[in-house]
């Protein structure tokens, strides 16, 4: 097993450096996720909108929501859902 020896650094300084590194990496991950458009299933969509399945069907037929198909499955883009 490899061992790492640290000199001239206190425990608190080490903890602070680790925290800073974690925060920087998390910010990178979050900024990447912000640019993505998530697909939601029909159930996730109606639960998010707090409506029932028949209302979702009406909204699709009226053009209020645009369905996207992957094979035989229906999804909705998160960015296109009015909140």
Backbone atoms as SQL, in Angstrom:
CREATE TABLE atoms (id INTEGER PRIMARY KEY, chain TEXT, resi INTEGER, resn TEXT, atom TEXT, x REAL, y REAL, z REAL);
INSERT INTO atoms VALUES
  (1, 'A', 1, 'UNK', 'N', 0.844, -1.177, 0.000),
  (2, 'A', 1, 'UNK', 'CA', 0.000, 0.000, 0.000),
  (3, 'A', 1, 'UNK', 'C', 0.887, 1.236, 0.000),
  (4, 'A', 2, 'UNK', 'N', 0.547, 2.181, -0.843),
  (5, 'A', 2, 'UNK', 'CA', 1.313, 3.422, -0.912),
  (6, 'A', 2, 'UNK', 'C', 0.993, 4.294, 0.287),
  (7, 'A', 3, 'UNK', 'N', 2.002, 4.988, 0.751),
  (8, 'A', 3, 'UNK', 'CA', 1.810, 5.898, 1.872),
  (9, 'A', 3, 'UNK', 'C', 2.213, 7.299, 1.445),
  (10, 'A', 4, 'UNK', 'N', 1.472, 8.256, 1.949),
  (11, 'A', 4, 'UNK', 'CA', 1.768, 9.653, 1.666),
  (12, 'A', 4, 'UNK', 'C', 2.104, 10.321, 2.984),
  (13, 'A', 5, 'UNK', 'N', 3.208, 11.030, 2.994),
  (14, 'A', 5, 'UNK', 'CA', 3.616, 11.750, 4.189),
  (15, 'A', 5, 'UNK', 'C', 3.472, 13.245, 3.936),
  (16, 'A', 6, 'UNK', 'N', 2.837, 13.906, 4.844),
  (17, 'A', 6, 'UNK', 'CA', 2.654, 15.352, 4.732),
  (18, 'A', 6, 'UNK', 'C', 3.490, 16.031, 5.802),
  (19, 'A', 7, 'UNK', 'N', 4.194, 17.047, 5.389),
  (20, 'A', 7, 'UNK', 'CA', 4.988, 17.796, 6.341),
  (21, 'A', 7, 'UNK', 'C', 4.616, 19.262, 6.250),
  (22, 'A', 8, 'UNK', 'N', 4.748, 19.929, 7.363),
  (23, 'A', 8, 'UNK', 'CA', 4.512, 21.369, 7.445),
  (24, 'A', 8, 'UNK', 'C', 3.084, 21.772, 7.073),
  (25, 'A', 9, 'UNK', 'N', 2.131, 20.951, 7.404),
  (26, 'A', 9, 'UNK', 'CA', 0.726, 21.300, 7.187),
  (27, 'A', 9, 'UNK', 'C', -0.072, 20.754, 8.370),
  (28, 'A', 10, 'UNK', 'N', -0.928, 21.590, 8.877),
  (29, 'A', 10, 'UNK', 'CA', -1.739, 21.151, 10.019),
  (30, 'A', 10, 'UNK', 'C', -2.941, 20.363, 9.513),
  (31, 'A', 11, 'UNK', 'N', -3.556, 19.677, 10.425),
  (32, 'A', 11, 'UNK', 'CA', -4.759, 18.914, 10.090),
  (33, 'A', 11, 'UNK', 'C', -5.843, 19.841, 9.546),
  (34, 'A', 12, 'UNK', 'N', -6.036, 20.990, 10.177),
  (35, 'A', 12, 'UNK', 'CA', -7.057, 21.944, 9.736),
  (36, 'A', 12, 'UNK', 'C', -6.762, 22.482, 8.337),
  (37, 'A', 13, 'UNK', 'N', -5.487, 22.734, 8.047),
  (38, 'A', 13, 'UNK', 'CA', -5.120, 23.212, 6.714),
  (39, 'A', 13, 'UNK', 'C', -5.398, 22.136, 5.657),
  (40, 'A', 14, 'UNK', 'N', -5.102, 20.901, 6.003),
  (41, 'A', 14, 'UNK', 'CA', -5.362, 19.797, 5.085),
  (42, 'A', 14, 'UNK', 'C', -6.860, 19.655, 4.820),
  (43, 'A', 15, 'UNK', 'N', -7.648, 19.712, 5.872),
  (44, 'A', 15, 'UNK', 'CA', -9.104, 19.620, 5.728),
  (45, 'A', 15, 'UNK', 'C', -9.621, 20.751, 4.844),
  (46, 'A', 16, 'UNK', 'N', -9.121, 21.949, 5.046),
  (47, 'A', 16, 'UNK', 'CA', -9.555, 23.098, 4.250),
  (48, 'A', 16, 'UNK', 'C', -9.182, 22.918, 2.778),
  (49, 'A', 17, 'UNK', 'N', -7.993, 22.420, 2.503),
  (50, 'A', 17, 'UNK', 'CA', -7.569, 22.176, 1.121),
  (51, 'A', 17, 'UNK', 'C', -8.454, 21.123, 0.452),
  (52, 'A', 18, 'UNK', 'N', -8.799, 20.094, 1.190),
  (53, 'A', 18, 'UNK', 'CA', -9.677, 19.052, 0.652),
  (54, 'A', 18, 'UNK', 'C', -11.058, 19.630, 0.349),
  (55, 'A', 19, 'UNK', 'N', -11.588, 20.444, 1.263),
  (56, 'A', 19, 'UNK', 'CA', -12.897, 21.073, 1.049),
  (57, 'A', 19, 'UNK', 'C', -12.889, 21.924, -0.217),
  (58, 'A', 20, 'UNK', 'N', -11.852, 22.720, -0.380),
  (59, 'A', 20, 'UNK', 'CA', -11.752, 23.596, -1.552),
  (60, 'A', 20, 'UNK', 'C', -11.709, 22.765, -2.833),
  (61, 'A', 21, 'UNK', 'N', -10.938, 21.690, -2.819),
  (62, 'A', 21, 'UNK', 'CA', -10.838, 20.827, -3.999),
  (63, 'A', 21, 'UNK', 'C', -12.181, 20.191, -4.343),
  (64, 'A', 22, 'UNK', 'N', -12.901, 19.754, -3.333),
  (65, 'A', 22, 'UNK', 'CA', -14.216, 19.144, -3.552),
  (66, 'A', 22, 'UNK', 'C', -15.189, 20.164, -4.122),
  (67, 'A', 23, 'UNK', 'N', -15.200, 21.364, -3.573),
  (68, 'A', 23, 'UNK', 'CA', -16.099, 22.417, -4.053),
  (69, 'A', 23, 'UNK', 'C', -15.814, 22.747, -5.514),
  (70, 'A', 24, 'UNK', 'N', -14.542, 22.858, -5.870),
  (71, 'A', 24, 'UNK', 'CA', -14.169, 23.163, -7.254),
  (72, 'A', 24, 'UNK', 'C', -14.677, 22.066, -8.193),
  (73, 'A', 25, 'UNK', 'N', -14.487, 20.818, -7.824),
  (74, 'A', 25, 'UNK', 'CA', -14.929, 19.706, -8.670),
  (75, 'A', 25, 'UNK', 'C', -16.446, 19.648, -8.772),
  (76, 'A', 26, 'UNK', 'N', -17.151, 19.889, -7.678),
  (77, 'A', 26, 'UNK', 'CA', -18.616, 19.892, -7.707),
  (78, 'A', 26, 'UNK', 'C', -19.152, 21.004, -8.596),
  (79, 'A', 27, 'UNK', 'N', -18.526, 22.163, -8.553),
  (80, 'A', 27, 'UNK', 'CA', -18.950, 23.275, -9.417),
  (81, 'A', 27, 'UNK', 'C', -18.773, 22.914, -10.888),
  (82, 'A', 28, 'UNK', 'N', -17.705, 22.205, -11.213),
  (83, 'A', 28, 'UNK', 'CA', -17.486, 21.767, -12.593),
  (84, 'A', 28, 'UNK', 'C', -18.600, 20.819, -13.032),
  (85, 'A', 29, 'UNK', 'N', -18.938, 19.878, -12.165),
  (86, 'A', 29, 'UNK', 'CA', -19.986, 18.904, -12.482),
  (87, 'A', 29, 'UNK', 'C', -21.327, 19.599, -12.655),
  (88, 'A', 30, 'UNK', 'N', -21.651, 20.506, -11.750),
  (89, 'A', 30, 'UNK', 'CA', -22.934, 21.211, -11.805),
  (90, 'A', 30, 'UNK', 'C', -23.031, 22.054, -13.066),
  (91, 'A', 31, 'UNK', 'N', -21.961, 22.735, -13.432),
  (92, 'A', 31, 'UNK', 'CA', -22.010, 23.578, -14.633),
  (93, 'A', 31, 'UNK', 'C', -22.192, 22.730, -15.888),
  (94, 'A', 32, 'UNK', 'N', -21.651, 21.523, -15.915),
  (95, 'A', 32, 'UNK', 'CA', -21.853, 20.627, -17.052),
  (96, 'A', 32, 'UNK', 'C', -23.304, 20.170, -17.115),
  (97, 'A', 33, 'UNK', 'N', -23.900, 19.866, -15.967),
  (98, 'A', 33, 'UNK', 'CA', -25.278, 19.387, -15.912),
  (99, 'A', 33, 'UNK', 'C', -26.271, 20.468, -16.313),
  (100, 'A', 34, 'UNK', 'N', -25.962, 21.735, -16.047),
  (101, 'A', 34, 'UNK', 'CA', -26.885, 22.820, -16.371),
  (102, 'A', 34, 'UNK', 'C', -27.150, 22.909, -17.867),
  (103, 'A', 35, 'UNK', 'N', -26.190, 22.522, -18.673),
  (104, 'A', 35, 'UNK', 'CA', -26.354, 22.626, -20.108),
  (105, 'A', 35, 'UNK', 'C', -27.120, 21.467, -20.726),
  (106, 'A', 36, 'UNK', 'N', -27.415, 20.446, -19.959),
  (107, 'A', 36, 'UNK', 'CA', -28.087, 19.274, -20.497),
  (108, 'A', 36, 'UNK', 'C', -29.593, 19.423, -20.406),
  (109, 'A', 37, 'UNK', 'N', -30.271, 18.807, -21.360),
  (110, 'A', 37, 'UNK', 'CA', -31.725, 18.810, -21.368),
  (111, 'A', 37, 'UNK', 'C', -32.184, 17.411, -20.961),
  (112, 'A', 38, 'UNK', 'N', -32.761, 17.295, -19.798),
  (113, 'A', 38, 'UNK', 'CA', -33.166, 16.005, -19.273),
  (114, 'A', 38, 'UNK', 'C', -34.481, 15.560, -19.880),
  (115, 'A', 39, 'UNK', 'N', -34.600, 14.259, -20.117),
  (116, 'A', 39, 'UNK', 'CA', -35.846, 13.683, -20.593),
  (117, 'A', 39, 'UNK', 'C', -36.600, 13.102, -19.408),
  (118, 'A', 40, 'UNK', 'N', -37.888, 13.384, -19.369),
  (119, 'A', 40, 'UNK', 'CA', -38.745, 12.878, -18.304),
  (120, 'A', 40, 'UNK', 'C', -39.763, 11.919, -18.904),
  (121, 'A', 41, 'UNK', 'N', -40.058, 10.853, -18.184),
  (122, 'A', 41, 'UNK', 'CA', -41.096, 9.927, -18.632),
  (123, 'A', 41, 'UNK', 'C', -42.459, 10.592, -18.484),
  (124, 'A', 42, 'UNK', 'N', -43.481, 9.944, -18.991),
  (125, 'A', 42, 'UNK', 'CA', -44.839, 10.484, -18.859),
  (126, 'A', 42, 'UNK', 'C', -45.191, 10.650, -17.386),
  (127, 'A', 43, 'UNK', 'N', -44.925, 9.606, -16.596),
  (128, 'A', 43, 'UNK', 'CA', -45.253, 9.659, -15.163),
  (129, 'A', 43, 'UNK', 'C', -44.488, 10.777, -14.457),
  (130, 'A', 44, 'UNK', 'N', -43.186, 10.891, -14.721),
  (131, 'A', 44, 'UNK', 'CA', -42.390, 11.957, -14.104),
  (132, 'A', 44, 'UNK', 'C', -42.934, 13.330, -14.478),
  (133, 'A', 45, 'UNK', 'N', -43.407, 13.444, -15.724),
  (134, 'A', 45, 'UNK', 'CA', -43.932, 14.724, -16.200),
  (135, 'A', 45, 'UNK', 'C', -45.220, 15.086, -15.486),
  (136, 'A', 46, 'UNK', 'N', -46.171, 14.153, -15.422),
  (137, 'A', 46, 'UNK', 'CA', -47.433, 14.513, -14.771),
  (138, 'A', 46, 'UNK', 'C', -47.258, 14.696, -13.276),
  (139, 'A', 47, 'UNK', 'N', -46.332, 13.980, -12.663),
  (140, 'A', 47, 'UNK', 'CA', -46.066, 14.193, -11.233),
  (141, 'A', 47, 'UNK', 'C', -45.410, 15.552, -10.996),
  (142, 'A', 48, 'UNK', 'N', -44.500, 15.941, -11.872),
  (143, 'A', 48, 'UNK', 'CA', -43.844, 17.241, -11.757),
  (144, 'A', 48, 'UNK', 'C', -44.860, 18.375, -11.895),
  (145, 'A', 49, 'UNK', 'N', -45.786, 18.219, -12.835),
  (146, 'A', 49, 'UNK', 'CA', -46.792, 19.249, -13.085),
  (147, 'A', 49, 'UNK', 'C', -47.987, 19.163, -12.130),
  (148, 'A', 50, 'UNK', 'N', -48.029, 18.094, -11.347),
  (149, 'A', 50, 'UNK', 'CA', -49.142, 17.864, -10.403),
  (150, 'A', 50, 'UNK', 'C', -50.482, 17.824, -11.136),
  (151, 'A', 51, 'UNK', 'N', -50.489, 17.051, -12.226),
  (152, 'A', 51, 'UNK', 'CA', -51.708, 16.832, -12.994),
  (153, 'A', 51, 'UNK', 'C', -51.908, 15.329, -13.121),
  (154, 'A', 52, 'UNK', 'N', -53.055, 14.901, -13.659),
  (155, 'A', 52, 'UNK', 'CA', -53.249, 13.466, -13.856),
  (156, 'A', 52, 'UNK', 'C', -52.926, 13.085, -15.302),
  (157, 'A', 53, 'UNK', 'N', -52.965, 11.798, -15.567),
  (158, 'A', 53, 'UNK', 'CA', -52.561, 11.292, -16.877),
  (159, 'A', 53, 'UNK', 'C', -53.464, 11.812, -17.997),
  (160, 'A', 54, 'UNK', 'N', -54.756, 11.912, -17.742),
  (161, 'A', 54, 'UNK', 'CA', -55.669, 12.383, -18.794),
  (162, 'A', 54, 'UNK', 'C', -55.398, 13.851, -19.143),
  (163, 'A', 55, 'UNK', 'N', -55.031, 14.653, -18.152),
  (164, 'A', 55, 'UNK', 'CA', -54.683, 16.054, -18.422),
  (165, 'A', 55, 'UNK', 'C', -53.423, 16.120, -19.280),
  (166, 'A', 56, 'UNK', 'N', -52.453, 15.280, -18.976),
  (167, 'A', 56, 'UNK', 'CA', -51.229, 15.228, -19.784),
  (168, 'A', 56, 'UNK', 'C', -51.575, 14.876, -21.230),
  (169, 'A', 57, 'UNK', 'N', -52.453, 13.897, -21.418),
  (170, 'A', 57, 'UNK', 'CA', -52.866, 13.513, -22.777),
  (171, 'A', 57, 'UNK', 'C', -53.535, 14.677, -23.502),
  (172, 'A', 58, 'UNK', 'N', -54.401, 15.416, -22.814),
  (173, 'A', 58, 'UNK', 'CA', -55.063, 16.579, -23.417),
  (174, 'A', 58, 'UNK', 'C', -54.048, 17.641, -23.809),
  (175, 'A', 59, 'UNK', 'N', -53.063, 17.880, -22.934),
  (176, 'A', 59, 'UNK', 'CA', -52.052, 18.896, -23.213),
  (177, 'A', 59, 'UNK', 'C', -51.219, 18.516, -24.433),
  (178, 'A', 60, 'UNK', 'N', -50.955, 17.221, -24.594),
  (179, 'A', 60, 'UNK', 'CA', -50.205, 16.765, -25.768),
  (180, 'A', 60, 'UNK', 'C', -51.048, 16.972, -27.023),
  (181, 'A', 61, 'UNK', 'N', -52.327, 16.584, -26.975),
  (182, 'A', 61, 'UNK', 'CA', -53.205, 16.729, -28.144),
  (183, 'A', 61, 'UNK', 'C', -53.414, 18.189, -28.525),
  (184, 'A', 62, 'UNK', 'N', -53.457, 19.074, -27.533),
  (185, 'A', 62, 'UNK', 'CA', -53.678, 20.496, -27.820),
  (186, 'A', 62, 'UNK', 'C', -52.390, 21.218, -28.231),
  (187, 'A', 63, 'UNK', 'N', -51.250, 20.551, -28.085),
  (188, 'A', 63, 'UNK', 'CA', -49.983, 21.158, -28.468),
  (189, 'A', 63, 'UNK', 'C', -49.291, 21.916, -27.345),
  (190, 'A', 64, 'UNK', 'N', -49.864, 21.870, -26.157),
  (191, 'A', 64, 'UNK', 'CA', -49.248, 22.561, -25.021),
  (192, 'A', 64, 'UNK', 'C', -47.919, 21.907, -24.633),
  (193, 'A', 65, 'UNK', 'N', -47.822, 20.589, -24.801),
  (194, 'A', 65, 'UNK', 'CA', -46.583, 19.848, -24.554),
  (195, 'A', 65, 'UNK', 'C', -46.215, 19.064, -25.807),
  (196, 'A', 66, 'UNK', 'N', -44.923, 18.995, -26.083),
  (197, 'A', 66, 'UNK', 'CA', -44.439, 18.253, -27.247),
  (198, 'A', 66, 'UNK', 'C', -43.789, 16.955, -26.786),
  (199, 'A', 67, 'UNK', 'N', -44.342, 15.814, -27.205),
  (200, 'A', 67, 'UNK', 'CA', -43.724, 14.540, -26.829),
  (201, 'A', 67, 'UNK', 'C', -42.526, 14.235, -27.725),
  (202, 'A', 68, 'UNK', 'N', -41.574, 13.512, -27.174),
  (203, 'A', 68, 'UNK', 'CA', -40.407, 13.055, -27.924),
  (204, 'A', 68, 'UNK', 'C', -40.355, 11.544, -27.764),
  (205, 'A', 69, 'UNK', 'N', -40.080, 10.854, -28.854),
  (206, 'A', 69, 'UNK', 'CA', -40.148, 9.400, -28.852),
  (207, 'A', 69, 'UNK', 'C', -38.761, 8.780, -28.957),
  (208, 'A', 70, 'UNK', 'N', -38.531, 7.786, -28.120),
  (209, 'A', 70, 'UNK', 'CA', -37.339, 6.938, -28.207),
  (210, 'A', 70, 'UNK', 'C', -37.865, 5.514, -28.309),
  (211, 'A', 71, 'UNK', 'N', -37.857, 4.993, -29.520),
  (212, 'A', 71, 'UNK', 'CA', -38.504, 3.704, -29.746),
  (213, 'A', 71, 'UNK', 'C', -40.000, 3.883, -29.549),
  (214, 'A', 72, 'UNK', 'N', -40.581, 3.054, -28.712),
  (215, 'A', 72, 'UNK', 'CA', -42.017, 3.170, -28.445),
  (216, 'A', 72, 'UNK', 'C', -42.307, 3.981, -27.184),
  (217, 'A', 73, 'UNK', 'N', -41.280, 4.454, -26.528),
  (218, 'A', 73, 'UNK', 'CA', -41.441, 5.216, -25.278),
  (219, 'A', 73, 'UNK', 'C', -41.611, 6.704, -25.562),
  (220, 'A', 74, 'UNK', 'N', -42.428, 7.340, -24.732),
  (221, 'A', 74, 'UNK', 'CA', -42.695, 8.771, -24.869),
  (222, 'A', 74, 'UNK', 'C', -41.994, 9.515, -23.738),
  (223, 'A', 75, 'UNK', 'N', -41.286, 10.574, -24.083),
  (224, 'A', 75, 'UNK', 'CA', -40.592, 11.401, -23.101),
  (225, 'A', 75, 'UNK', 'C', -40.889, 12.869, -23.375),
  (226, 'A', 76, 'UNK', 'N', -40.609, 13.687, -22.378),
  (227, 'A', 76, 'UNK', 'CA', -40.765, 15.130, -22.509),
  (228, 'A', 76, 'UNK', 'C', -39.471, 15.787, -22.065),
  (229, 'A', 77, 'UNK', 'N', -39.051, 16.812, -22.798),
  (230, 'A', 77, 'UNK', 'CA', -37.839, 17.539, -22.417),
  (231, 'A', 77, 'UNK', 'C', -38.156, 18.434, -21.232),
  (232, 'A', 78, 'UNK', 'N', -37.314, 18.380, -20.237),
  (233, 'A', 78, 'UNK', 'CA', -37.511, 19.170, -19.014),
  (234, 'A', 78, 'UNK', 'C', -37.569, 20.661, -19.328),
  (235, 'A', 79, 'UNK', 'N', -36.762, 21.092, -20.277),
  (236, 'A', 79, 'UNK', 'CA', -36.707, 22.518, -20.615),
  (237, 'A', 79, 'UNK', 'C', -37.980, 23.006, -21.299),
  (238, 'A', 80, 'UNK', 'N', -38.781, 22.094, -21.839),
  (239, 'A', 80, 'UNK', 'CA', -40.008, 22.471, -22.539),
  (240, 'A', 80, 'UNK', 'C', -41.248, 22.415, -21.648),
  (241, 'A', 81, 'UNK', 'N', -41.080, 22.022, -20.405),
  (242, 'A', 81, 'UNK', 'CA', -42.226, 21.889, -19.500),
  (243, 'A', 81, 'UNK', 'C', -42.458, 23.211, -18.785),
  (244, 'A', 82, 'UNK', 'N', -43.655, 23.774, -18.941),
  (245, 'A', 82, 'UNK', 'CA', -43.955, 25.050, -18.269),
  (246, 'A', 82, 'UNK', 'C', -44.173, 24.837, -16.776),
  (247, 'A', 83, 'UNK', 'N', -43.495, 25.629, -15.981),
  (248, 'A', 83, 'UNK', 'CA', -43.685, 25.522, -14.523),
  (249, 'A', 83, 'UNK', 'C', -44.213, 26.807, -13.961);
